[in-house]
Every structure is written in structure tokens, then in C-alpha cells.
Amino acid sequence: MQKYSKLFGKTRREAKKDMKFASHKLLYRAGFIRELAAGRLEFLPLGYRVWSNIIKLIDSEMTAIGSQRMAIPLLQPIEFWKKTNRDEAWKGLLMTVEDSKGAEFALSATGEAVVTEMVGAEQPSYKDLPIIIHQTIAKFRDEKRPRGGLLRAREFVMKDAYSYHADEKDFMKTYQDFYEAYSSICKRLELPFYAVIADNGALGGDYSHEFQIPSKSGEDRIVKCTKCDYAANIEMAEFVKEEINKNEEIKELEITDQKWEEAQSIKQMTEFYKRPESNMIKTVAFKRKDGRLVLAVLTGNLEVNSSKLAKAVGESELEKAEKKDLDNIGAIAGALHAWGYEEHADKITYVVDESIVKSKNLYGGNKTKTTDPKFVNYGRDFKHKIEADIADPGEGSICTKCGGKLSLIKSIELGHIFKYDHFYTEKHNGYFVNKEGNKKLMFSGAYGIGIGRTLATTVEIHNDEMGIIWPKSITPFHIHFVTLAEDNNKQAGEVIKKIENEGFEVLWDERDTGAGEKFADADLIGLPIRVVLSKRSLEAGGYEVKLRSEKESKILKEEDLIEFIKAFYS
């Protein structure tokens, strides 16, 4: 039993002005977290209890599928990162330090390299496989724009798991086990979720699923088919590209007189040509880390997906090009050429979207100050080496799987499971000895879920205008017990002891303050059950009991109160 008067970290009436998200505001106001610096959060006792309960919940799911706990150091030799070029792929996010001898270490950002080296050093045989291990460890990522308190932090704790296998078939069995375990975690947290096809990004490999929680606060976007089970992160989403002017005969290229200021934007071009946006050629400029440009070419009705574009040119990420970057090749924003700039060929990579490849008789793409081409056809008038899907799907795009319509959903990524095959084992001595005594590379995978983000996401979903509504699986205490008169404290102490003897934890608000303040704090903190002992409740026959998720309360006798609590948490 914890007396609220002695609890470290009390409620606050107002959130800070820079707190934008519900979870950030409510966890701060309810006394769960405080902020040390941007992206670095402190957990007060209430927050730590939830944080610990999440770890226990996740650990129980890991144990159920045969995973064993382990731990690795926070400081990792930079050489491990360099073996797979992850130091470059993580550049900008990876934080490093040097010891007194000048040795460089990466602060833990992910653990695939270290764990694979550790497993390989044990020289496992086929009899030892599969190896499935997990840990809970602090992560450090130098996020440029930390946001939402725990939703995107620079320092956070994550559950990592890793698995190693003799063959792909055995790996896929464990992958499915983790898929189901993560689904179970979401269900136990009472979170709606989609398991979507995702991009591995800087972590490597080529197959993964994210567990996405639909939320208006989400920074991710996913697509979900309204007709079939297809779901994907927008970075991997496939959709049917319209074949523009499919039934037209291919026309001869024409050069149209057009004043510079008449048609710089796609909207201006549609007005000038009196044709839809889909008939226009759009070119958008990005740049690599070394400053070289990547020019994305697609039809005017589509938007570039920078992650798809980066993957097409073998980069982990790209930045939007600035005016100075365009000046270096003599290009002008609003009139980027879909071909040309031959004198700067070493500074430019063109990537052409499928929408251009499939279409006929398009407009624009090589505008000058006085002219613009029309009836442009790819393959005849221009062609580039890289052709790929680099476009975002729009709301209502056509599903490639069933022909249904795709819906766009904002979401929060809760967890991610990865299939690596030999991506890490090949570079990190990840061998096992097979039945014939030969060394073979292990298949591997990794499985992550953030503890703080899980906590914040749960609050994003489970709250109302009064405060947090904790799911019973991770609530910091089971019962919020309120006494409204000091002379009730003896009776309260006795019944609380009986409740605790049944295995339930109680937060007791015994402060000498008004009922309104106590009830407001109880709603803000959000424990699943509130029990009130007062003169009025005793006159009515016992204890006033109210579920946080409901508006109405009821009076229960002591023996009925205990049974009610046991039934609720059964």
C-alpha cells in the first residue's frame, strides 16, 4: 500500500506549453514523468511502476516462445559497426565516445553486431540451434527532432530479441512465433493494431513487419486495403499505377511556346494545357549525404516517397535539395528537367517512377524560359538506368493484391520484427557446425519493442478529457482508494490490508483535502478501480466503487468489494 501523501511526484494542473501530445501532457500532469532535457525523460515512481509492468508483460511473452534473457554492454567497439557499414548507415543518429586509450565506442543504438559476434564466439553446433535470446537495454540515438515525450526520445529503453537458425524454414517458424507474441502484447495492452509490411532501413535485411497502432498522434503512415488483408507501411506500400493515356496512339514530340511564368507549378501546367495532373511530368530534387543530387521523375498527380527513392539509389536516407544545390547544376526549382544536365552527369542520379514508364503522351519535363515539350514518351524521348516505384499511394489508390481501395492511416510504430538472413552473420562470424562437421552461416533475425514508447502509445489510445485510463495489464496500482474523512482511516487500513492479502496493490489517498481534488487526481492518474470510503458511502451501505472507464458508481459491502476486485482482475 502506498499513501498518496508520501508518493514522490504529485499531479500538476497544467502541462507545459511545448507539450503537444496527449500522452506527454497527461503523463507529466499525472506525475509519471519529468523531462531532464529534450528527448531524455525521468520516470517518477508511478511511471516506473508502469514501465516495470510493461517489461514484465513483454518478458512473459518472450519466455513463452522459448527466449532466454541476456545482456550486453552499452558501449560497443566501433569496429563491429564498420563490418556491415552500419556506422555510415546510422550517421547522424549514432553517438560515439572514446576511452582514455583512444579506443572508439558506439553508444548502444542497436545490438545485432555485438550479439552475433557473441553467439558466433560460442561456436554453436546444429544441436544448439535455434538460439533465441532477449534483453532490456538502454538505447541512444541522436534524434534531430525528439517529439511527444516518450514517443520519440534520444535516450530510451528497448526490449531486443535475436534468433539464430540452421536454415530459413526454422527461422520462419520463430519469426511467426514473434509475430504472434507481438500480436498478443498489443491485445494485452488493449491496443488496436495492424501488422504491416515494412522497410528495414538502416538496420539492414530485406523483410520485416511493423506493429502499428492507429493514432492521430502518429508520425508514421500506413495503408490498409478496405477489401482484403493487405497492409503496409507507406514506405513499402504497393499500388496500381494508372497507365496514363493508355488508349492513345503515340504522338510526335512537339515543342510548345510557353512563357516562363505561365506554367512553373503542376497546377499552372494543368491550367495551361487543360489536362489533368496525371498527364504532367514532375521532377523533384533530393540529395545524398555527399551532396550529389537525386532527381525523382513521376507523373504530376503523385508525390515522391523519399524512403523508396533512397532505397532505389542504395542510400539509407536522402534530404530535400536546397536552392544552392540546384544552382550547382544550373537548375531552377519549378522547372527541373526530367532529362539533360549532361555536363553535370557525375553529380546527378535520375530515378524514374513506374507511372512515367507506363504512360504515353505526357507534358513537360524539359522546360526552358520560352518553351515546353508535349507528347513526351519515355523510352523514345528520354530514358534513365533506374526505374522503380518511388511514389506515395494516395487515399483510394488501387490495391495490387485484390483491386480494392487503399485507406491511409496515421499510426505509431510500437514494435518491429526483422528477417536478416545472412546480413549480419556473414560479417560477424555467425557460423554453426552442421551434422557433417562443416561450418555454415546461421540465419538470423531481430525483434524490438520500445518500453517508453509502449507506455506513451497506451496513453495515446487510453485517455479521456479527465485523464489516463490504464489497462489492467500494466496499471501502476490496482486500486485507487479514497477516504473523505480522517475518522475513516482505521476502517480503510483494515480493508486495504484484506485487499492486499488477495494480491492487489493499493494507492491510498488519505490526504486532508477536498473530495473534488481527490476525485480529479484519481481520474487524472487513471487506475482501473476507484474505491471511496466516506460518511455518505457508509450510510448507503458500504463502499462506493467506480471503474475508471465508466461514469456510474455503485455501493458494495466489504465482502462484495473483494469479490468485485477479484472478478475484475481475473
C-alpha positions in Angstrom: 0.0 0.0 0.0 1.3 3.4 -1.0 -0.1 6.5 0.8 -0.6 9.3 -1.8 0.6 11.9 0.7 4.0 10.2 0.7 4.2 9.5 -3.0 7.1 11.2 -4.8 5.7 13.1 -7.8 2.3 14.7 -7.4 -0.2 15.8 -10.0 0.0 19.2 -11.7 -2.9 21.2 -13.1 -1.3 22.3 -16.3 1.1 20.8 -18.8 4.0 22.8 -20.3 3.3 24.9 -23.4 5.6 22.9 -25.7 3.8 19.6 -24.9 1.6 18.8 -27.9 0.6 15.2 -27.5 -1.9 13.7 -25.1 0.5 11.2 -23.6 3.2 13.8 -23.0 0.7 16.1 -21.3 -1.1 13.5 -19.2 2.0 11.6 -18.0 3.6 14.9 -16.9 0.4 16.2 -15.2 -0.4 12.9 -13.5 3.1 12.6 -12.0 4.5 9.8 -14.1 7.4 11.5 -15.9 9.5 14.6 -15.9 11.9 15.9 -18.6 15.6 16.2 -17.9 16.4 17.6 -21.4 14.9 17.4 -24.9 14.5 13.7 -25.6 15.6 12.5 -22.2 12.9 11.6 -19.7 12.8 10.8 -16.0 10.4 8.2 -14.6 8.9 9.0 -11.2 7.6 6.2 -9.1 4.2 5.9 -10.8 5.8 5.9 -14.2 8.5 3.4 -13.1 5.8 1.0 -11.9 4.1 1.1 -15.4 7.4 0.9 -17.1 8.3 -2.2 -15.0 4.9 -3.8 -15.6 5.4 -3.4 -19.4 8.8 -5.1 -19.2 7.2 -8.0 -17.2 4.4 -8.3 -19.7 6.7 -8.4 -22.6 9.2 -10.8 -20.8 6.3 -13.2 -20.2 5.6 -13.4 -23.9 9.3 -13.8 -24.7 9.6 -16.7 -22.2 6.5 -18.3 -23.7 8.2 -18.7 -27.1 11.4 -20.0 -25.6 13.6 -16.9 -25.5 16.2 -16.6 -22.8 17.3 -13.3 -21.1 20.8 -12.0 -21.5 22.5 -8.6 -21.5 25.3 -6.8 -23.4 27.3 -3.7 -22.7 26.1 -0.2 -23.6 29.5 0.7 -25.2 30.2 -1.3 -28.4 33.5 -1.3 -30.3 33.0 0.9 -33.4 34.8 -1.8 -35.4 31.7 -4.0 -35.1 29.6 -1.3 -36.7 32.0 -0.9 -39.5 31.9 -4.5 -40.6 28.5 -4.0 -42.2 28.9 -0.3 -42.9 26.3 0.4 -40.2 28.4 3.3 -38.9 27.7 5.1 -42.2 24.1 4.0 -42.5 23.4 5.3 -39.0 25.4 8.5 -39.5 23.6 11.4 -37.8 21.9 9.1 -35.3 24.8 7.1 -33.9 26.6 8.6 -30.8 30.2 7.7 -30.1 32.7 8.1 -27.3 36.4 7.5 -26.8 38.1 6.0 -23.8 41.3 7.2 -22.2 43.3 5.0 -24.6 41.7 6.5 -27.7 39.5 3.4 -28.5 36.2 4.5 -30.1 32.9 3.0 -29.0 29.3 3.4 -30.2 26.7 4.1 -27.6 24.1 1.3 -27.9 21.8 2.2 -30.7 21.0 -1.4 -31.8 22.7 -4.7 -30.9 22.8 -7.0 -33.9 26.5 -6.8 -34.4 27.5 -7.4 -30.8 25.1 -10.2 -30.2 26.0 -12.0 -33.5 29.7 -11.8 -32.5 28.8 -13.2 -29.1 26.8 -16.1 -30.5 29.4 -16.9 -33.1 32.2 -17.0 -30.5 30.3 -19.8 -28.7 30.9 -21.9 -31.9 27.4 -23.5 -31.8 26.6 -26.8 -33.4 23.3 -27.7 -35.1 22.2 -29.3 -31.8 22.4 -25.8 -30.1 20.0 -24.2 -32.7 17.8 -22.4 -32.6 19.3 -19.8 -30.2 16.6 -17.3 -29.1 17.7 -14.6 -26.6 16.5 -11.2 -25.5 17.4 -8.3 -23.2 16.1 -5.0 -22.0 18.7 -2.3 -22.7 19.1 1.5 -22.9 19.4 3.0 -26.4 21.0 6.2 -27.6 20.0 7.8 -30.8 20.8 11.5 -31.6 17.4 12.3 -32.9 17.3 15.7 -34.6 13.7 16.4 -33.6 12.7 14.4 -30.5 8.9 14.7 -30.1 6.0 13.7 -27.9 8.0 13.0 -24.8 8.4 9.2 -24.8 7.2 8.8 -28.4 10.5 9.7 -30.0 13.3 10.2 -27.5 17.1 10.4 -27.7 17.6 8.0 -24.8 15.2 5.2 -24.2 14.9 1.6 -23.2 14.0 -1.2 -25.6 13.4 -4.9 -25.4 15.7 -6.5 -28.0 15.5 -10.1 -29.1 17.7 -12.1 -31.5 17.4 -15.5 -33.0 19.8 -17.8 -34.9 18.9 -20.8 -37.0 20.3 -23.6 -39.2 18.0 -22.8 -42.1 15.4 -20.5 -43.4 12.5 -22.8 -42.6 13.4 -23.0 -38.9 13.9 -19.2 -38.9 10.4 -18.5 -40.3 8.9 -20.7 -37.6 10.5 -18.4 -34.9 9.6 -15.3 -36.9 5.9 -16.4 -36.8 6.3 -17.0 -33.1 7.4 -13.4 -32.6 4.7 -12.2 -34.9 2.1 -13.9 -32.7 3.8 -12.8 -29.4 3.8 -9.1 -30.5 0.1 -9.5 -31.5 -0.5 -10.9 -28.0 1.3 -7.9 -26.4 -0.9 -5.5 -28.3 -4.0 -7.4 -27.3 -3.0 -7.5 -23.6 -2.4 -3.7 -23.8 -5.9 -3.4 -25.3 -4.4 -1.6 -28.4 -5.9 -1.8 -31.9 -3.1 -2.7 -34.3 -2.0 -3.6 -37.8 0.9 -5.8 -38.6 2.2 -4.2 -41.8 5.0 -5.0 -44.3 7.8 -2.6 -43.6 11.2 -1.3 -44.7 14.3 -2.5 -42.7 16.0 0.9 -43.3 19.4 1.3 -41.7 19.1 -2.0 -39.8 19.7 -4.0 -43.0 17.9 -7.1 -44.3 15.0 -7.0 -46.7 11.9 -8.4 -44.9 10.1 -7.1 -41.8 6.8 -6.3 -40.2 5.9 -3.3 -38.0 3.2 -3.4 -35.4 1.4 -0.1 -36.0 -1.2 1.4 -33.6 -3.6 3.7 -35.4 -3.5 7.2 -33.8 -3.9 10.8 -34.8 -0.7 11.5 -33.0 1.3 9.1 -35.2 4.2 10.2 -37.3 4.0 7.1 -39.5 1.6 6.4 -42.3 0.3 3.0 -43.3 -2.0 1.8 -46.0 -4.8 -0.8 -45.3 -6.9 -2.3 -48.1 -10.6 -1.9 -47.4 -11.3 -5.2 -49.2 -8.5 -7.6 -48.3 -5.9 -8.1 -45.6 -3.1 -6.2 -47.4 -1.4 -3.6 -45.1 2.0 -1.9 -45.4 4.0 1.0 -44.2 3.7 3.7 -46.8 7.5 3.3 -47.4 6.8 -0.2 -48.7 3.2 0.2 -50.0 2.5 -1.0 -53.5 -0.4 0.2 -55.5 -1.6 0.1 -59.1 -0.1 2.8 -61.2 -2.5 4.2 -63.8 -1.4 3.8 -67.4 -2.0 7.4 -68.5 -3.4 7.9 -72.0 -3.3 4.1 -72.4 -5.6 4.1 -75.4 -4.0 6.9 -77.3 -1.6 6.5 -80.2 1.9 7.6 -79.5 2.2 11.2 -80.9 5.2 13.0 -82.3 7.1 15.2 -79.8 6.2 18.9 -80.0 7.7 22.0 -78.6 5.1 24.5 -77.3 5.6 28.2 -76.9 5.2 28.9 -73.2 6.3 31.8 -71.2 8.4 31.0 -68.1 5.9 32.5 -65.6 2.9 30.8 -67.2 3.5 27.2 -66.0 6.0 26.5 -63.3 3.8 24.5 -60.9 1.9 21.4 -61.8 -1.3 23.3 -61.1 -0.3 26.0 -63.6 0.6 23.4 -66.2 -2.9 21.7 -65.9 -4.5 25.1 -66.4 -2.2 25.9 -69.4 -2.7 22.6 -71.1 -6.2 21.9 -69.9 -5.2 18.4 -69.0 -5.2 16.6 -65.6 -2.2 16.5 -63.2 -1.6 12.8 -64.2 -0.6 14.0 -67.7 2.2 16.2 -66.4 5.9 15.2 -65.7 7.1 16.2 -62.3 10.7 16.2 -61.2 11.7 16.6 -57.6 15.3 17.1 -56.3 16.9 15.3 -53.3 20.5 14.9 -52.3 22.8 12.3 -50.8 25.0 12.7 -47.8 27.9 13.6 -50.0 25.9 16.3 -51.8 25.2 14.5 -55.1 21.7 15.1 -56.4 19.0 12.5 -57.0 16.2 13.7 -59.3 13.0 11.8 -59.0 10.7 11.8 -62.1 7.0 10.8 -61.8 3.6 11.9 -63.0 2.2 15.2 -61.6 -0.6 13.6 -59.6 1.8 11.6 -57.4 4.2 12.6 -54.5 7.7 11.2 -54.0 8.3 8.8 -51.2 11.8 9.7 -50.0 12.4 6.3 -48.4 11.5 4.4 -51.6 13.7 6.8 -53.5 16.6 6.3 -51.1 16.3 2.6 -51.4 16.3 2.8 -55.2 19.7 4.5 -55.1 21.2 2.5 -52.3 21.1 5.1 -49.6 19.6 4.8 -46.1 18.1 8.3 -46.3 18.0 11.4 -48.5 17.5 15.1 -47.9 15.4 17.6 -49.9 17.7 19.6 -52.2 18.1 23.3 -51.5 18.4 26.2 -53.9 22.2 26.2 -53.6 22.3 22.5 -54.7 20.2 23.3 -57.8 22.4 26.3 -58.6 25.4 24.0 -58.8 23.9 22.3 -61.9 22.2 25.3 -63.3 18.7 24.1 -62.4 15.8 26.1 -61.2 13.1 25.0 -58.8 9.7 24.7 -60.6 11.5 23.9 -63.9 13.6 20.9 -63.1 14.4 18.8 -66.2 13.5 15.1 -66.4 16.5 14.7 -68.6 19.5 16.7 -69.6 22.2 18.4 -67.4 24.7 16.2 -69.3 27.6 18.4 -68.2 26.8 17.5 -64.6 26.1 13.8 -65.1 28.6 12.8 -62.4 26.6 14.9 -59.8 23.2 13.5 -60.7 21.3 10.3 -60.5 17.9 10.1 -62.2 15.2 7.7 -60.9 12.1 7.3 -63.0 8.8 6.1 -61.4 6.7 3.3 -62.9 4.0 5.9 -63.6 6.2 7.5 -66.2 7.3 4.2 -67.7 3.7 3.1 -68.2 2.3 6.3 -69.6 2.0 7.9 -73.1 2.0 11.5 -74.5 2.9 13.4 -71.3 3.5 17.1 -70.9 6.6 19.0 -69.6 9.8 17.6 -68.3 12.3 19.9 -70.1 11.0 23.5 -69.7 13.0 26.5 -70.9 12.2 30.2 -70.4 10.1 30.2 -73.6 9.2 26.6 -74.5 7.9 23.4 -73.0 7.6 19.9 -74.6 4.4 18.0 -75.0 3.6 14.4 -76.1 6.7 13.2 -74.3 7.1 9.4 -74.3 9.5 7.6 -72.1 11.9 5.3 -73.9 11.8 7.4 -77.0 12.4 11.0 -75.8 14.4 10.2 -72.6 15.4 7.1 -70.6 17.3 6.5 -67.4 19.0 3.5 -65.8 17.0 3.4 -62.6 13.3 2.7 -62.9 11.4 2.0 -59.6 8.3 2.5 -57.5 9.1 5.8 -55.8 5.6 7.2 -55.2 3.4 7.5 -52.2 -0.1 5.9 -52.6 -2.9 8.4 -52.2 -6.2 7.8 -50.4 -8.3 5.4 -52.6 -5.3 4.1 -54.5 -5.9 0.6 -56.0 -4.6 -2.4 -54.1 -2.3 -4.6 -56.2 -3.4 -7.7 -54.3 -7.2 -7.6 -54.8 -8.2 -4.4 -56.7 -9.8 -2.9 -53.6 -9.1 0.6 -52.4 -6.3 1.6 -50.0 -7.0 3.7 -47.0 -4.3 5.9 -45.5 -4.0 5.7 -41.7 -1.8 7.7 -39.3 -0.1 5.5 -36.8 2.5 4.9 -34.1 5.1 2.1 -34.6 5.1 0.0 -31.4 7.3 -2.9 -32.4 9.3 -4.2 -35.4 10.4 -7.7 -36.3 13.2 -8.3 -38.9 14.4 -11.1 -41.2 18.1 -10.7 -41.8 19.1 -14.0 -43.4 22.9 -13.7 -43.6 23.2 -9.9 -43.5 24.9 -9.9 -40.1 26.1 -13.5 -39.7 28.2 -13.2 -42.9 30.2 -10.2 -41.5 30.2 -11.2 -37.8 31.5 -14.8 -37.8 28.0 -16.1 -37.4 28.7 -19.8 -38.1 27.5 -23.1 -36.8 28.7 -26.6 -37.4 26.3 -28.8 -39.2 25.8 -32.6 -38.9 28.6 -33.2 -41.4 31.0 -31.2 -39.4 31.0 -28.2 -41.8 30.8 -24.6 -40.9 27.7 -22.9 -42.2 26.3 -19.4 -41.8 23.3 -19.1 -39.5 20.1 -17.4 -40.5 19.2 -14.6 -38.1 16.5 -12.2 -37.1 15.9 -9.4 -34.6 12.8 -8.2 -32.8 12.4 -4.9 -31.0 9.8 -3.1 -28.9 10.3 0.2 -27.1 9.3 0.3 -23.4 8.7 4.0 -23.1 7.0 4.3 -26.4 4.7 1.4 -25.5 3.8 3.3 -22.3 3.2 6.5 -24.2 1.2 4.8 -27.0 -1.0 3.1 -24.5 -1.9 6.5 -23.0 -2.5 8.0 -26.5 -5.1 5.3 -27.0 -6.5 5.1 -23.4 -7.5 8.5 -22.2 -10.4 10.9 -22.0 -10.9 14.6 -21.1 -10.2 13.8 -17.4 -7.0 11.9 -17.7 -5.4 8.5 -18.3 -7.4 5.2 -18.3 -4.8 2.4 -17.6 -5.4 -1.1 -19.0 -5.4 -3.5 -16.1 -2.4 -5.4 -17.5 0.1 -2.6 -16.8 -1.7 -0.3 -14.2 0.7 1.1 -11.6 -1.7 0.1 -8.8 -4.8 -2.0 -9.0 -7.0 0.2 -6.7 -7.2 3.9 -6.1 -8.6 4.0 -2.5 -10.0 7.4 -1.4 -11.1 8.3 2.2 -13.0 11.5 2.7 -12.8 11.8 6.5 -9.9 11.1 8.8 -12.0 9.1 11.1 -12.5 6.6 8.3 -8.8 5.8 8.1 -8.8 2.9 10.6 -11.5 1.1 8.7 -9.8 1.9 5.4 -6.5 0.5 6.7 -8.2 -2.7 7.6 -10.0 -3.2 4.3 -6.9 -2.2 2.3 -4.9 -4.9 4.2 -7.6 -7.5 3.2 -7.4 -6.3 -0.5 -3.6 -6.6 -0.5 -3.8 -10.1 1.1 -5.6 -11.1 -2.1 -2.6 -9.9 -4.2 -3.7 -6.5 -5.2 -1.8 -3.2 -4.8 -3.4 -0.1 -3.5 -2.7 3.6 -3.8 -4.4 5.2 -0.8 -5.3 8.9 -1.0 -5.6 9.7 2.7 -4.8 13.5 2.3 -6.6 16.1 4.3 -8.1 17.8 1.2 -11.4 18.1 -0.6 -13.3 15.4 -2.4 -13.2 17.3 -5.7 -9.4 17.5 -5.7 -9.1 13.8 -4.8 -11.5 12.7 -7.5 -9.8 14.8 -10.1 -6.4 13.4 -9.2 -7.9 9.8 -9.3 -9.3 10.4 -12.8 -6.0 12.0 -14.0 -3.9 9.1 -12.7 -6.3 6.7 -14.2 -6.2 3.5 -12.1 -8.9 1.0 -13.3 -10.9 0.9 -10.0 -11.6 3.7 -7.6 -13.0 2.9 -4.1 -14.3 5.6 -1.9 -14.9 5.3 1.9 -17.0 8.2 3.2 -19.8 9.0 5.6 -22.2 9.0 2.6 -21.0 5.6 1.3 -21.3 4.1 4.8 -24.8 5.5 5.1 -25.6 3.9 1.8 -24.3 0.5 2.9 -20.6 0.3 2.3 -18.0 1.4 -0.3 -18.6 3.5 -3.4 -16.9 1.7 -6.3 -16.4 3.1 -9.8 -14.5 1.8 -12.8 -12.3 4.5 -14.4 -13.7 3.6 -17.8 -17.3 4.1 -16.7 -19.3 7.0 -15.4 -21.6 5.4 -12.9 -20.6 4.1 -9.4 -22.2 1.6 -7.1 -22.2 0.8 -3.4 -20.8 -2.6 -2.3 -20.4 -4.3 1.0 -16.9 -5.2 2.1 -17.2 -8.9 1.1 -18.7 -7.9 -2.2 -16.0 -5.4 -2.8 -13.2 -8.0 -2.5 -15.1 -10.4 -4.9 -15.7 -7.5 -7.3 -12.0 -6.7 -7.5 -11.0 -10.4 -7.9 -13.6 -10.8 -10.7 -12.4 -7.7 -12.5 -8.7 -8.7 -12.5 -9.4 -12.4 -13.2 
